[in-house]
Amino acid sequence: MTAETKTVTTVYQVSGMTCGHCEGAVTSELSALKGVVSVQAVAATGQVTVVSDAPLNEAAVREAVDEAGYELTTAGA
């Protein structure tokens, strides 16, 4: 019998992403956060979908996005 793994999916709005390089920078920074399972950034919409083991600290997400050179405009939708 296997244990069921529960994850949390959160969609963030990030401004300033315009290309694949932007997506990669945001993905790289957010992937480094503890508990993050996957990140999908879409420059065309500015949406970043993060799957994690538990809800993420908004300040940590904001800091990671800022470190990548972009701005978190909407946290957790």
PDB file with one MODEL, atoms N, CA, C and O in Angstrom:
MODEL        1
ATOM      1  N   MET A   1       0.841  -1.189   0.000  1.00  0.00           N
ATOM      2  CA  MET A   1       0.000   0.000   0.000  1.00  0.00           C
ATOM      3  C   MET A   1       0.884   1.250   0.000  1.00  0.00           C
ATOM      4  O   MET A   1       1.820   1.346   0.793  1.00  0.00           O
ATOM      5  N   THR A   2       0.597   2.187  -0.867  1.00  0.00           N
ATOM      6  CA  THR A   2       1.413   3.390  -0.956  1.00  0.00           C
ATOM      7  C   THR A   2       0.696   4.583  -0.334  1.00  0.00           C
ATOM      8  O   THR A   2      -0.531   4.677  -0.348  1.00  0.00           O
ATOM      9  N   ALA A   3       1.489   5.478   0.204  1.00  0.00           N
ATOM     10  CA  ALA A   3       0.921   6.687   0.810  1.00  0.00           C
ATOM     11  C   ALA A   3       0.579   7.667  -0.306  1.00  0.00           C
ATOM     12  O   ALA A   3       1.353   7.847  -1.247  1.00  0.00           O
ATOM     13  N   GLU A   4      -0.572   8.290  -0.195  1.00  0.00           N
ATOM     14  CA  GLU A   4      -0.997   9.270  -1.184  1.00  0.00           C
ATOM     15  C   GLU A   4      -0.296  10.597  -0.908  1.00  0.00           C
ATOM     16  O   GLU A   4      -0.333  11.116   0.207  1.00  0.00           O
ATOM     17  N   THR A   5       0.333  11.126  -1.930  1.00  0.00           N
ATOM     18  CA  THR A   5       1.045  12.393  -1.792  1.00  0.00           C
ATOM     19  C   THR A   5       0.107  13.537  -2.152  1.00  0.00           C
ATOM     20  O   THR A   5      -0.468  13.563  -3.241  1.00  0.00           O
ATOM     21  N   LYS A   6      -0.039  14.464  -1.247  1.00  0.00           N
ATOM     22  CA  LYS A   6      -0.893  15.627  -1.486  1.00  0.00           C
ATOM     23  C   LYS A   6       0.009  16.807  -1.851  1.00  0.00           C
ATOM     24  O   LYS A   6       1.040  17.037  -1.219  1.00  0.00           O
ATOM     25  N   THR A   7      -0.394  17.535  -2.866  1.00  0.00           N
ATOM     26  CA  THR A   7       0.354  18.725  -3.259  1.00  0.00           C
ATOM     27  C   THR A   7      -0.589  19.921  -3.328  1.00  0.00           C
ATOM     28  O   THR A   7      -1.812  19.778  -3.358  1.00  0.00           O
ATOM     29  N   VAL A   8       0.012  21.089  -3.352  1.00  0.00           N
ATOM     30  CA  VAL A   8      -0.732  22.344  -3.442  1.00  0.00           C
ATOM     31  C   VAL A   8      -0.327  23.022  -4.748  1.00  0.00           C
ATOM     32  O   VAL A   8       0.862  23.185  -5.023  1.00  0.00           O
ATOM     33  N   THR A   9      -1.310  23.415  -5.547  1.00  0.00           N
ATOM     34  CA  THR A   9      -1.036  24.134  -6.787  1.00  0.00           C
ATOM     35  C   THR A   9      -1.488  25.574  -6.605  1.00  0.00           C
ATOM     36  O   THR A   9      -2.636  25.842  -6.250  1.00  0.00           O
ATOM     37  N   THR A  10      -0.558  26.503  -6.856  1.00  0.00           N
ATOM     38  CA  THR A  10      -0.847  27.925  -6.701  1.00  0.00           C
ATOM     39  C   THR A  10      -0.448  28.651  -7.983  1.00  0.00           C
ATOM     40  O   THR A  10       0.618  28.396  -8.542  1.00  0.00           O
ATOM     41  N   VAL A  11      -1.307  29.554  -8.442  1.00  0.00           N
ATOM     42  CA  VAL A  11      -1.011  30.347  -9.637  1.00  0.00           C
ATOM     43  C   VAL A  11      -0.703  31.776  -9.200  1.00  0.00           C
ATOM     44  O   VAL A  11      -1.489  32.410  -8.497  1.00  0.00           O
ATOM     45  N   TYR A  12       0.446  32.262  -9.628  1.00  0.00           N
ATOM     46  CA  TYR A  12       0.882  33.617  -9.322  1.00  0.00           C
ATOM     47  C   TYR A  12       0.899  34.429 -10.607  1.00  0.00           C
ATOM     48  O   TYR A  12       1.063  33.878 -11.696  1.00  0.00           O
ATOM     49  N   GLN A  13       0.730  35.736 -10.477  1.00  0.00           N
ATOM     50  CA  GLN A  13       0.839  36.642 -11.627  1.00  0.00           C
ATOM     51  C   GLN A  13       2.149  37.410 -11.477  1.00  0.00           C
ATOM     52  O   GLN A  13       2.398  38.036 -10.447  1.00  0.00           O
ATOM     53  N   VAL A  14       2.983  37.354 -12.514  1.00  0.00           N
ATOM     54  CA  VAL A  14       4.298  37.987 -12.481  1.00  0.00           C
ATOM     55  C   VAL A  14       4.400  38.951 -13.659  1.00  0.00           C
ATOM     56  O   VAL A  14       4.094  38.586 -14.794  1.00  0.00           O
ATOM     57  N   SER A  15       4.825  40.166 -13.391  1.00  0.00           N
ATOM     58  CA  SER A  15       4.976  41.142 -14.483  1.00  0.00           C
ATOM     59  C   SER A  15       6.436  41.245 -14.896  1.00  0.00           C
ATOM     60  O   SER A  15       7.351  41.079 -14.089  1.00  0.00           O
ATOM     61  N   GLY A  16       6.621  41.526 -16.184  1.00  0.00           N
ATOM     62  CA  GLY A  16       7.966  41.745 -16.706  1.00  0.00           C
ATOM     63  C   GLY A  16       8.518  40.610 -17.542  1.00  0.00           C
ATOM     64  O   GLY A  16       9.523  40.795 -18.228  1.00  0.00           O
ATOM     65  N   MET A  17       7.896  39.439 -17.509  1.00  0.00           N
ATOM     66  CA  MET A  17       8.390  38.314 -18.311  1.00  0.00           C
ATOM     67  C   MET A  17       7.979  38.535 -19.769  1.00  0.00           C
ATOM     68  O   MET A  17       6.816  38.823 -20.052  1.00  0.00           O
ATOM     69  N   THR A  18       8.938  38.397 -20.692  1.00  0.00           N
ATOM     70  CA  THR A  18       8.629  38.610 -22.102  1.00  0.00           C
ATOM     71  C   THR A  18       9.083  37.472 -23.011  1.00  0.00           C
ATOM     72  O   THR A  18       8.710  37.444 -24.184  1.00  0.00           O
ATOM     73  N   CYS A  19       9.883  36.529 -22.495  1.00  0.00           N
ATOM     74  CA  CYS A  19      10.434  35.501 -23.374  1.00  0.00           C
ATOM     75  C   CYS A  19      10.770  34.222 -22.598  1.00  0.00           C
ATOM     76  O   CYS A  19      10.560  34.134 -21.389  1.00  0.00           O
ATOM     77  N   GLY A  20      11.285  33.257 -23.315  1.00  0.00           N
ATOM     78  CA  GLY A  20      11.662  31.987 -22.708  1.00  0.00           C
ATOM     79  C   GLY A  20      12.756  32.135 -21.657  1.00  0.00           C
ATOM     80  O   GLY A  20      12.765  31.414 -20.659  1.00  0.00           O
ATOM     81  N   HIS A  21      13.672  33.064 -21.879  1.00  0.00           N
ATOM     82  CA  HIS A  21      14.727  33.287 -20.892  1.00  0.00           C
ATOM     83  C   HIS A  21      14.126  33.782 -19.578  1.00  0.00           C
ATOM     84  O   HIS A  21      14.547  33.372 -18.497  1.00  0.00           O
ATOM     85  N   CYS A  22      13.139  34.666 -19.687  1.00  0.00           N
ATOM     86  CA  CYS A  22      12.439  35.182 -18.510  1.00  0.00           C
ATOM     87  C   CYS A  22      11.775  34.026 -17.749  1.00  0.00           C
ATOM     88  O   CYS A  22      11.887  33.916 -16.528  1.00  0.00           O
ATOM     89  N   GLU A  23      11.085  33.174 -18.505  1.00  0.00           N
ATOM     90  CA  GLU A  23      10.425  32.014 -17.900  1.00  0.00           C
ATOM     91  C   GLU A  23      11.433  31.150 -17.158  1.00  0.00           C
ATOM     92  O   GLU A  23      11.171  30.682 -16.050  1.00  0.00           O
ATOM     93  N   GLY A  24      12.592  30.944 -17.783  1.00  0.00           N
ATOM     94  CA  GLY A  24      13.636  30.117 -17.170  1.00  0.00           C
ATOM     95  C   GLY A  24      14.184  30.716 -15.895  1.00  0.00           C
ATOM     96  O   GLY A  24      14.450  29.997 -14.931  1.00  0.00           O
ATOM     97  N   ALA A  25      14.356  32.035 -15.881  1.00  0.00           N
ATOM     98  CA  ALA A  25      14.891  32.709 -14.696  1.00  0.00           C
ATOM     99  C   ALA A  25      13.928  32.584 -13.522  1.00  0.00           C
ATOM    100  O   ALA A  25      14.339  32.281 -12.402  1.00  0.00           O
ATOM    101  N   VAL A  26      12.644  32.821 -13.784  1.00  0.00           N
ATOM    102  CA  VAL A  26      11.629  32.714 -12.726  1.00  0.00           C
ATOM    103  C   VAL A  26      11.509  31.266 -12.253  1.00  0.00           C
ATOM    104  O   VAL A  26      11.442  30.997 -11.054  1.00  0.00           O
ATOM    105  N   THR A  27      11.482  30.342 -13.206  1.00  0.00           N
ATOM    106  CA  THR A  27      11.383  28.916 -12.869  1.00  0.00           C
ATOM    107  C   THR A  27      12.549  28.478 -12.007  1.00  0.00           C
ATOM    108  O   THR A  27      12.361  27.765 -11.021  1.00  0.00           O
ATOM    109  N   SER A  28      13.746  28.893 -12.366  1.00  0.00           N
ATOM    110  CA  SER A  28      14.949  28.520 -11.620  1.00  0.00           C
ATOM    111  C   SER A  28      14.895  29.010 -10.172  1.00  0.00           C
ATOM    112  O   SER A  28      15.175  28.251  -9.243  1.00  0.00           O
ATOM    113  N   GLU A  29      14.534  30.273  -9.987  1.00  0.00           N
ATOM    114  CA  GLU A  29      14.479  30.840  -8.628  1.00  0.00           C
ATOM    115  C   GLU A  29      13.394  30.173  -7.781  1.00  0.00           C
ATOM    116  O   GLU A  29      13.629  29.842  -6.619  1.00  0.00           O
ATOM    117  N   LEU A  30      12.208  29.976  -8.360  1.00  0.00           N
ATOM    118  CA  LEU A  30      11.119  29.376  -7.590  1.00  0.00           C
ATOM    119  C   LEU A  30      11.370  27.896  -7.309  1.00  0.00           C
ATOM    120  O   LEU A  30      10.973  27.385  -6.261  1.00  0.00           O
ATOM    121  N   SER A  31      12.026  27.211  -8.242  1.00  0.00           N
ATOM    122  CA  SER A  31      12.326  25.790  -8.052  1.00  0.00           C
ATOM    123  C   SER A  31      13.266  25.560  -6.871  1.00  0.00           C
ATOM    124  O   SER A  31      13.287  24.477  -6.286  1.00  0.00           O
ATOM    125  N   ALA A  32      14.036  26.581  -6.529  1.00  0.00           N
ATOM    126  CA  ALA A  32      14.991  26.471  -5.429  1.00  0.00           C
ATOM    127  C   ALA A  32      14.322  26.561  -4.049  1.00  0.00           C
ATOM    128  O   ALA A  32      14.945  26.242  -3.036  1.00  0.00           O
ATOM    129  N   LEU A  33      13.061  26.992  -4.011  1.00  0.00           N
ATOM    130  CA  LEU A  33      12.362  27.108  -2.731  1.00  0.00           C
ATOM    131  C   LEU A  33      12.052  25.725  -2.176  1.00  0.00           C
ATOM    132  O   LEU A  33      11.703  24.806  -2.918  1.00  0.00           O
ATOM    133  N   LYS A  34      12.182  25.595  -0.891  1.00  0.00           N
ATOM    134  CA  LYS A  34      11.925  24.320  -0.212  1.00  0.00           C
ATOM    135  C   LYS A  34      10.469  23.886  -0.421  1.00  0.00           C
ATOM    136  O   LYS A  34       9.536  24.661  -0.212  1.00  0.00           O
ATOM    137  N   GLY A  35      10.303  22.634  -0.835  1.00  0.00           N
ATOM    138  CA  GLY A  35       8.981  22.070  -0.997  1.00  0.00           C
ATOM    139  C   GLY A  35       8.390  22.191  -2.388  1.00  0.00           C
ATOM    140  O   GLY A  35       7.342  21.609  -2.667  1.00  0.00           O
ATOM    141  N   VAL A  36       9.056  22.949  -3.278  1.00  0.00           N
ATOM    142  CA  VAL A  36       8.535  23.117  -4.634  1.00  0.00           C
ATOM    143  C   VAL A  36       8.778  21.847  -5.440  1.00  0.00           C
ATOM    144  O   VAL A  36       9.897  21.339  -5.505  1.00  0.00           O
ATOM    145  N   VAL A  37       7.706  21.344  -6.054  1.00  0.00           N
ATOM    146  CA  VAL A  37       7.768  20.132  -6.855  1.00  0.00           C
ATOM    147  C   VAL A  37       7.955  20.474  -8.332  1.00  0.00           C
ATOM    148  O   VAL A  37       8.761  19.849  -9.021  1.00  0.00           O
ATOM    149  N   SER A  38       7.203  21.475  -8.818  1.00  0.00           N
ATOM    150  CA  SER A  38       7.340  21.898 -10.217  1.00  0.00           C
ATOM    151  C   SER A  38       6.905  23.348 -10.379  1.00  0.00           C
ATOM    152  O   SER A  38       6.136  23.886  -9.582  1.00  0.00           O
ATOM    153  N   VAL A  39       7.430  23.966 -11.448  1.00  0.00           N
ATOM    154  CA  VAL A  39       7.102  25.356 -11.767  1.00  0.00           C
ATOM    155  C   VAL A  39       6.867  25.446 -13.269  1.00  0.00           C
ATOM    156  O   VAL A  39       7.642  24.907 -14.059  1.00  0.00           O
ATOM    157  N   GLN A  40       5.796  26.129 -13.657  1.00  0.00           N
ATOM    158  CA  GLN A  40       5.552  26.391 -15.075  1.00  0.00           C
ATOM    159  C   GLN A  40       5.269  27.876 -15.226  1.00  0.00           C
ATOM    160  O   GLN A  40       4.257  28.381 -14.739  1.00  0.00           O
ATOM    161  N   ALA A  41       6.178  28.572 -15.908  1.00  0.00           N
ATOM    162  CA  ALA A  41       6.027  30.007 -16.149  1.00  0.00           C
ATOM    163  C   ALA A  41       5.650  30.237 -17.602  1.00  0.00           C
ATOM    164  O   ALA A  41       6.223  29.618 -18.499  1.00  0.00           O
ATOM    165  N   VAL A  42       4.689  31.122 -17.843  1.00  0.00           N
ATOM    166  CA  VAL A  42       4.244  31.438 -19.207  1.00  0.00           C
ATOM    167  C   VAL A  42       4.360  32.948 -19.397  1.00  0.00           C
ATOM    168  O   VAL A  42       3.566  33.716 -18.853  1.00  0.00           O
ATOM    169  N   ALA A  43       5.350  33.359 -20.170  1.00  0.00           N
ATOM    170  CA  ALA A  43       5.602  34.790 -20.372  1.00  0.00           C
ATOM    171  C   ALA A  43       4.417  35.495 -21.022  1.00  0.00           C
ATOM    172  O   ALA A  43       4.109  36.634 -20.669  1.00  0.00           O
ATOM    173  N   ALA A  44       3.755  34.840 -21.959  1.00  0.00           N
ATOM    174  CA  ALA A  44       2.651  35.469 -22.693  1.00  0.00           C
ATOM    175  C   ALA A  44       1.517  35.925 -21.779  1.00  0.00           C
ATOM    176  O   ALA A  44       0.877  36.942 -22.044  1.00  0.00           O
ATOM    177  N   THR A  45       1.267  35.177 -20.703  1.00  0.00           N
ATOM    178  CA  THR A  45       0.181  35.523 -19.788  1.00  0.00           C
ATOM    179  C   THR A  45       0.682  36.092 -18.469  1.00  0.00           C
ATOM    180  O   THR A  45      -0.080  36.706 -17.722  1.00  0.00           O
ATOM    181  N   GLY A  46       1.967  35.887 -18.181  1.00  0.00           N
ATOM    182  CA  GLY A  46       2.529  36.322 -16.910  1.00  0.00           C
ATOM    183  C   GLY A  46       2.182  35.385 -15.768  1.00  0.00           C
ATOM    184  O   GLY A  46       2.470  35.678 -14.607  1.00  0.00           O
ATOM    185  N   GLN A  47       1.565  34.258 -16.096  1.00  0.00           N
ATOM    186  CA  GLN A  47       1.169  33.318 -15.041  1.00  0.00           C
ATOM    187  C   GLN A  47       2.289  32.321 -14.731  1.00  0.00           C
ATOM    188  O   GLN A  47       2.958  31.796 -15.622  1.00  0.00           O
ATOM    189  N   VAL A  48       2.456  32.090 -13.454  1.00  0.00           N
ATOM    190  CA  VAL A  48       3.425  31.104 -12.989  1.00  0.00           C
ATOM    191  C   VAL A  48       2.677  30.131 -12.082  1.00  0.00           C
ATOM    192  O   VAL A  48       2.141  30.517 -11.043  1.00  0.00           O
ATOM    193  N   THR A  49       2.650  28.875 -12.489  1.00  0.00           N
ATOM    194  CA  THR A  49       1.963  27.843 -11.721  1.00  0.00           C
ATOM    195  C   THR A  49       3.009  27.063 -10.943  1.00  0.00           C
ATOM    196  O   THR A  49       3.951  26.516 -11.516  1.00  0.00           O
ATOM    197  N   VAL A  50       2.829  27.021  -9.629  1.00  0.00           N
ATOM    198  CA  VAL A  50       3.776  26.337  -8.756  1.00  0.00           C
ATOM    199  C   VAL A  50       3.064  25.202  -8.035  1.00  0.00           C
ATOM    200  O   VAL A  50       2.018  25.404  -7.418  1.00  0.00           O
ATOM    201  N   VAL A  51       3.640  24.009  -8.118  1.00  0.00           N
ATOM    202  CA  VAL A  51       3.140  22.858  -7.379  1.00  0.00           C
ATOM    203  C   VAL A  51       4.135  22.611  -6.253  1.00  0.00           C
ATOM    204  O   VAL A  51       5.339  22.502  -6.488  1.00  0.00           O
ATOM    205  N   SER A  52       3.619  22.524  -5.016  1.00  0.00           N
ATOM    206  CA  SER A  52       4.492  22.353  -3.853  1.00  0.00           C
ATOM    207  C   SER A  52       3.894  21.358  -2.873  1.00  0.00           C
ATOM    208  O   SER A  52       2.712  21.020  -2.935  1.00  0.00           O
ATOM    209  N   ASP A  53       4.746  20.902  -1.967  1.00  0.00           N
ATOM    210  CA  ASP A  53       4.318  19.939  -0.943  1.00  0.00           C
ATOM    211  C   ASP A  53       3.364  20.563   0.064  1.00  0.00           C
ATOM    212  O   ASP A  53       2.539  19.869   0.659  1.00  0.00           O
ATOM    213  N   ALA A  54       3.475  21.861   0.253  1.00  0.00           N
ATOM    214  CA  ALA A  54       2.658  22.597   1.226  1.00  0.00           C
ATOM    215  C   ALA A  54       2.536  24.033   0.720  1.00  0.00           C
ATOM    216  O   ALA A  54       3.307  24.443  -0.147  1.00  0.00           O
ATOM    217  N   PRO A  55       1.580  24.803   1.246  1.00  0.00           N
ATOM    218  CA  PRO A  55       1.475  26.212   0.835  1.00  0.00           C
ATOM    219  C   PRO A  55       2.798  26.940   1.067  1.00  0.00           C
ATOM    220  O   PRO A  55       3.452  26.749   2.093  1.00  0.00           O
ATOM    221  N   LEU A  56       3.181  27.770   0.106  1.00  0.00           N
ATOM    222  CA  LEU A  56       4.442  28.501   0.201  1.00  0.00           C
ATOM    223  C   LEU A  56       4.260  29.831   0.909  1.00  0.00           C
ATOM    224  O   LEU A  56       3.181  30.423   0.884  1.00  0.00           O
ATOM    225  N   ASN A  57       5.318  30.286   1.532  1.00  0.00           N
ATOM    226  CA  ASN A  57       5.342  31.587   2.183  1.00  0.00           C
ATOM    227  C   ASN A  57       5.363  32.654   1.092  1.00  0.00           C
ATOM    228  O   ASN A  57       6.268  32.676   0.257  1.00  0.00           O
ATOM    229  N   GLU A  58       4.365  33.540   1.100  1.00  0.00           N
ATOM    230  CA  GLU A  58       4.268  34.563   0.048  1.00  0.00           C
ATOM    231  C   GLU A  58       5.510  35.442  -0.014  1.00  0.00           C
ATOM    232  O   GLU A  58       5.945  35.814  -1.104  1.00  0.00           O
ATOM    233  N   ALA A  59       6.081  35.776   1.123  1.00  0.00           N
ATOM    234  CA  ALA A  59       7.282  36.622   1.131  1.00  0.00           C
ATOM    235  C   ALA A  59       8.450  35.913   0.447  1.00  0.00           C
ATOM    236  O   ALA A  59       9.241  36.556  -0.243  1.00  0.00           O
ATOM    237  N   ALA A  60       8.565  34.609   0.629  1.00  0.00           N
ATOM    238  CA  ALA A  60       9.643  33.848   0.000  1.00  0.00           C
ATOM    239  C   ALA A  60       9.449  33.787  -1.512  1.00  0.00           C
ATOM    240  O   ALA A  60      10.412  33.889  -2.273  1.00  0.00           O
ATOM    241  N   VAL A  61       8.200  33.621  -1.943  1.00  0.00           N
ATOM    242  CA  VAL A  61       7.891  33.595  -3.373  1.00  0.00           C
ATOM    243  C   VAL A  61       8.192  34.958  -3.982  1.00  0.00           C
ATOM    244  O   VAL A  61       8.808  35.048  -5.044  1.00  0.00           O
ATOM    245  N   ARG A  62       7.756  36.017  -3.308  1.00  0.00           N
ATOM    246  CA  ARG A  62       7.992  37.385  -3.787  1.00  0.00           C
ATOM    247  C   ARG A  62       9.494  37.661  -3.909  1.00  0.00           C
ATOM    248  O   ARG A  62       9.944  38.262  -4.885  1.00  0.00           O
ATOM    249  N   GLU A  63      10.253  37.222  -2.923  1.00  0.00           N
ATOM    250  CA  GLU A  63      11.703  37.429  -2.925  1.00  0.00           C
ATOM    251  C   GLU A  63      12.370  36.667  -4.073  1.00  0.00           C
ATOM    252  O   GLU A  63      13.275  37.189  -4.724  1.00  0.00           O
ATOM    253  N   ALA A  64      11.920  35.430  -4.321  1.00  0.00           N
ATOM    254  CA  ALA A  64      12.486  34.628  -5.407  1.00  0.00           C
ATOM    255  C   ALA A  64      12.200  35.267  -6.765  1.00  0.00           C
ATOM    256  O   ALA A  64      13.082  35.327  -7.622  1.00  0.00           O
ATOM    257  N   VAL A  65      10.978  35.742  -6.961  1.00  0.00           N
ATOM    258  CA  VAL A  65      10.603  36.399  -8.222  1.00  0.00           C
ATOM    259  C   VAL A  65      11.413  37.684  -8.386  1.00  0.00           C
ATOM    260  O   VAL A  65      11.877  37.986  -9.485  1.00  0.00           O
ATOM    261  N   ASP A  66      11.585  38.437  -7.310  1.00  0.00           N
ATOM    262  CA  ASP A  66      12.369  39.670  -7.327  1.00  0.00           C
ATOM    263  C   ASP A  66      13.827  39.360  -7.678  1.00  0.00           C
ATOM    264  O   ASP A  66      14.452  40.088  -8.449  1.00  0.00           O
ATOM    265  N   GLU A  67      14.355  38.295  -7.117  1.00  0.00           N
ATOM    266  CA  GLU A  67      15.743  37.873  -7.374  1.00  0.00           C
ATOM    267  C   GLU A  67      15.935  37.558  -8.862  1.00  0.00           C
ATOM    268  O   GLU A  67      17.008  37.786  -9.419  1.00  0.00           O
ATOM    269  N   ALA A  68      14.886  37.033  -9.494  1.00  0.00           N
ATOM    270  CA  ALA A  68      14.950  36.722 -10.923  1.00  0.00           C
ATOM    271  C   ALA A  68      14.846  37.986 -11.775  1.00  0.00           C
ATOM    272  O   ALA A  68      15.134  37.955 -12.971  1.00  0.00           O
ATOM    273  N   GLY A  69      14.429  39.109 -11.154  1.00  0.00           N
ATOM    274  CA  GLY A  69      14.354  40.374 -11.870  1.00  0.00           C
ATOM    275  C   GLY A  69      12.951  40.768 -12.306  1.00  0.00           C
ATOM    276  O   GLY A  69      12.779  41.605 -13.192  1.00  0.00           O
ATOM    277  N   TYR A  70      11.947  40.158 -11.677  1.00  0.00           N
ATOM    278  CA  TYR A  70      10.558  40.418 -12.061  1.00  0.00           C
ATOM    279  C   TYR A  70       9.738  40.778 -10.823  1.00  0.00           C
ATOM    280  O   TYR A  70      10.246  40.761  -9.702  1.00  0.00           O
ATOM    281  N   GLU A  71       8.475  41.100 -11.040  1.00  0.00           N
ATOM    282  CA  GLU A  71       7.636  41.528  -9.931  1.00  0.00           C
ATOM    283  C   GLU A  71       6.411  40.628  -9.777  1.00  0.00           C
ATOM    284  O   GLU A  71       5.671  40.386 -10.731  1.00  0.00           O
ATOM    285  N   LEU A  72       6.220  40.142  -8.562  1.00  0.00           N
ATOM    286  CA  LEU A  72       5.025  39.363  -8.243  1.00  0.00           C
ATOM    287  C   LEU A  72       3.889  40.357  -8.060  1.00  0.00           C
ATOM    288  O   LEU A  72       3.921  41.176  -7.142  1.00  0.00           O
ATOM    289  N   THR A  73       2.874  40.289  -8.938  1.00  0.00           N
ATOM    290  CA  THR A  73       1.795  41.258  -8.859  1.00  0.00           C
ATOM    291  C   THR A  73       0.568  40.703  -8.172  1.00  0.00           C
ATOM    292  O   THR A  73      -0.170  41.451  -7.530  1.00  0.00           O
ATOM    293  N   THR A  74       0.332  39.406  -8.293  1.00  0.00           N
ATOM    294  CA  THR A  74      -0.791  38.772  -7.617  1.00  0.00           C
ATOM    295  C   THR A  74      -0.307  37.474  -7.007  1.00  0.00           C
ATOM    296  O   THR A  74       0.246  36.619  -7.699  1.00  0.00           O
ATOM    297  N   ALA A  75      -0.515  37.331  -5.727  1.00  0.00           N
ATOM    298  CA  ALA A  75      -0.071  36.125  -5.030  1.00  0.00           C
ATOM    299  C   ALA A  75      -1.219  35.157  -4.868  1.00  0.00           C
ATOM    300  O   ALA A  75      -2.316  35.521  -4.444  1.00  0.00           O
ATOM    301  N   GLY A  76      -0.942  33.928  -5.211  1.00  0.00           N
ATOM    302  CA  GLY A  76      -1.863  32.828  -4.958  1.00  0.00           C
ATOM    303  C   GLY A  76      -3.281  32.996  -5.397  1.00  0.00           C
ATOM    304  O   GLY A  76      -4.082  33.616  -4.699  1.00  0.00           O
ATOM    305  N   ALA A  77      -3.605  32.459  -6.533  1.00  0.00           N
ATOM    306  CA  ALA A  77      -4.982  32.503  -7.015  1.00  0.00           C
ATOM    307  C   ALA A  77      -5.562  31.104  -7.038  1.00  0.00           C
ATOM    308  O   ALA A  77      -6.719  30.922  -7.415  1.00  0.00           O
TER     309      ALA A  77
ENDMDL
END
